[in-house]
Amino acid sequence: MLKPSENPPIVWPEAESVRDFPGLWWVAHTKSRNEKALAQDLIRKKVSYFLPMSWSVRRVRNRTIRSLLPLFSGYVFFCSEESERIELWRTNRVASIIQVEDQQRFLSELLQIEQALQSGVPLAPHKYIKIGQRYRIIAGPLADLQGIVVRTKNTIRLVLQIDMLGQATSVEVDTDMIEKVDESD
């Protein structure tokens, strides 16, 4: 298990937004539990990436263990040229590389997750939802994020999805902070 200081950054290069990365977006489907190691390899190869992660806290034998875990288990999103993409196979950490057909849509989905992470609110992995009403957050640090609203136990959560992968994450929201998105938007 890595110490908190040994974890790779969520976005690399760290000072940038995923919006500013040059090249085409690709999705690396990693071998089991290789997301962070692949991120370290991408840093060494100077390839921009996005690895959304959140803290998990659990108790084991009277000890509290904090781990930084990927929100989308088995996936690392990276931006590169064709030659750098081919080089990733040499890391022996990649099971497959998925080509992103709709670059704009994919980037807008990643930007929503990046904004949610930057706001500091806790995100949790969530089951992917195919149907449902879309809502928009109207105020606060998550303003303009759009997703599908679901009820879990006593909370309302906004589900942010990466449609291409059938993966999702969610954030707790207050019902007075959301509005229904018109189908024409």
Protein Blocks (a to p, Z undefined) as FASTA:
>chain_A
ZZfklpccfbdcfkbcfklpgcjdddddddehilmmmmmmmmmnopacddddddddddee
hiacdddddfbghiacddddfklmmmmmmnopafbdcddfblmlmmmmmmmmmmmmmnop
acddddddfbdcddddfedjkgoiacddddehjbccdddddfknopacdddddfklcccd
dfkZZ
